[in-house]
């Protein structure tokens, strides 16, 4: 399953790259893209694990950029 999300308060391209790299390491994630320019995130992951994966994604995003929120 591939889903796109809007990000708010993502303040720098370096943080976006850190998020993307960390998300790609989560079990079940096939691909991830975090764009600072468009403030969007695309995640491709297993359907059956998507909810658990998104919880981990939110945790990763808060660690890297505490003010950044994912619009579901």
C-alpha positions in Angstrom: 0.0 0.0 0.0 1.3 3.5 -0.9 -0.1 6.5 0.9 0.7 10.2 0.8 0.6 12.5 3.8 0.9 16.3 4.2 3.4 17.5 6.8 3.2 20.8 8.7 6.0 22.6 10.4 8.8 20.7 8.7 11.6 23.3 9.0 14.6 22.1 7.2 15.7 19.8 4.3 18.3 18.1 6.6 15.5 17.0 9.0 13.4 15.7 6.1 16.4 13.6 5.0 16.9 12.2 8.5 13.2 11.3 8.8 13.3 9.6 5.4 16.4 7.5 6.3 14.9 6.5 9.6 11.5 5.6 8.2 13.1 3.4 5.5 14.7 1.3 8.3 11.3 0.5 9.9 10.3 -3.2 9.4 7.6 -3.5 6.8 8.4 -0.2 4.9 9.2 -0.9 1.3 10.0 2.8 0.4 9.6 6.2 1.9 10.0 9.8 0.6 10.0 13.0 2.6 10.0 16.2 0.6 10.9 19.4 2.4 9.9 21.5 -0.7 6.4 20.1 -1.0 6.0 19.3 2.7 4.7 15.8 1.8 5.6 12.3 2.8 5.0 9.1 0.8 5.2 5.7 2.4 4.9 2.4 0.8 4.4 -0.5 3.3 2.7 -3.7 4.0 -1.1 -3.3 4.3 -1.4 -5.6 7.3 1.1 -3.6 9.3 0.3 -0.1 8.1 -1.2 1.2 11.4 1.7 -0.1 13.5 4.2 1.3 11.0 2.5 4.7 11.1 2.8 4.8 14.9 6.6 4.3 14.5 6.7 6.9 11.7 5.1 9.5 14.0 7.6 8.6 16.7 10.5 9.0 14.4 9.2 12.4 13.1 8.7 13.7 16.6 12.3 12.7 17.5 13.8 14.5 14.5 11.5 17.5 14.3 9.3 17.9 17.4 7.0 20.5 15.9 6.3 18.6 12.7 2.9 16.9 12.4 1.6 14.4 9.9 -1.9 15.2 8.5 -3.7 11.8 8.3 
